Amino acid sequence: MISRLLTVTFDAHNAARLAQFWAGMLGREVVEDAGGALLPGEDGQLSLRFVPSRAEKVGPNRMHLHLTSASHDDQQHTVATALGLGAGHLDVGQRPEEGHVVLADPEGNEFCVIEPGNAFLAGCGLLGELACDGTREVGLFWSEALGWPLVWDQDQETAIQSPHGGTKVAWGGPPVAPKEVRNRQRFDLAPAGGDQQAEVDRLVSLGVTRLEVGEDGAVVLADPDGNEFCVKGRRATPRSA
């Protein structure tokens, strides 16, 4: 039984506002769901979900999004759109000769608008990549957990992609900064066939750590690098008052 990547979930102080920002960036519709706002992905593009949280941002996120560009004008248009929607420029030590533009969304989440001609992200769509801090081991784990093949494995850096194409998920390799607080972005998985317990057992056998069961019935686990993620269960039938 293989999980599929259901969403990348973002904690947000104002989930509705952040969802509207990313809907404007990606040209998607916002779908309200239980406790949050979902931007469904199409054609291999990852879905994004935004949920209310009081957690404060502590240091750089361990994952961030890369948006692609068809031309220099297209890149500048994307940057201008982001700034108009409430993003800001961000200095993370990038060099002037580097072609990508680093921005922060309205809640400070880092993302990059990649220059045109990037061969690695060719054909991946607008949301070209989810770039993560992580070891080679965690990239190998997620390849097996999702059933997504490795499309890069070199110099301790890894990347995977759905067999159907679309957004790549990449890990930059060591050194990885020590994990001090709960991540504000995480993967949510839906078990194939709907058997949550069987899927949790399978993932535990691959080396994850069981952390807790959430109020919504999702099982919270930690991958080999300690990153939290959730395995969703079937929604419970509401009880009568």
KAFEN-V361867 format. One record per residue. SS is DSSP state (2 for helix, 1 for strand, 0 for the rest). NEAR is the number of other C-alpha atoms within 12 Angstrom. Layout:
# KAFEN-V361867
SS/NEAR
SS/NEAR
This chain:
# KAFEN-V361867
0/21
0/26
0/33
1/32
1/37
1/29
1/33
1/39
1/36
1/43
1/33
1/30
0/23
0/22
2/31
2/29
2/23
2/36
2/39
2/29
2/32
2/41
2/29
2/24
2/33
2/31
0/20
0/24
0/22
0/28
1/21
1/19
1/17
0/14
0/20
1/26
1/34
1/31
1/36
0/29
0/28
0/23
0/19
0/28
0/35
0/39
0/37
1/43
1/38
1/40
1/31
1/23
0/22
0/14
0/18
0/19
0/23
0/16
0/19
0/27
0/35
0/37
1/31
1/37
1/39
1/40
1/41
0/41
0/32
0/25
0/17
2/20
2/13
2/20
2/27
2/23
2/21
2/37
2/33
2/21
2/24
2/32
2/24
2/17
0/25
0/24
0/29
1/24
1/25
0/23
0/17
0/18
0/10
0/15
0/11
0/11
0/9
0/15
0/21
0/30
1/38
1/34
1/33
1/31
0/34
0/28
0/33
0/27
0/36
1/32
1/40
1/38
1/42
0/35
0/32
0/27
0/18
0/24
0/14
0/25
0/34
0/23
0/25
0/31
0/27
0/37
1/40
1/40
1/38
1/40
1/32
1/39
0/33
0/34
0/31
2/30
2/27
2/36
2/39
2/33
2/31
2/41
2/33
2/25
2/38
2/33
0/22
0/30
1/25
1/29
1/24
1/25
1/22
1/16
0/14
0/22
1/28
1/33
1/39
1/40
1/35
0/29
0/18
0/18
0/26
0/29
0/40
1/42
1/45
1/40
1/38
0/29
0/27
0/20
0/16
0/24
0/19
0/18
0/21
0/16
0/19
0/26
0/34
0/36
1/35
1/35
1/40
1/32
1/35
1/32
0/30
2/25
2/16
2/20
0/20
2/28
2/24
2/22
2/31
2/38
2/23
2/26
2/34
2/23
2/17
0/24
0/23
0/30
1/24
1/28
1/21
1/18
1/19
0/16
0/15
0/19
0/18
0/29
1/34
1/32
1/34
1/31
0/32
0/26
0/32
0/29
0/35
1/31
1/40
1/40
1/46
1/35
0/27
0/18
0/15
0/11
0/8
0/7
0/6
0/4
0/3
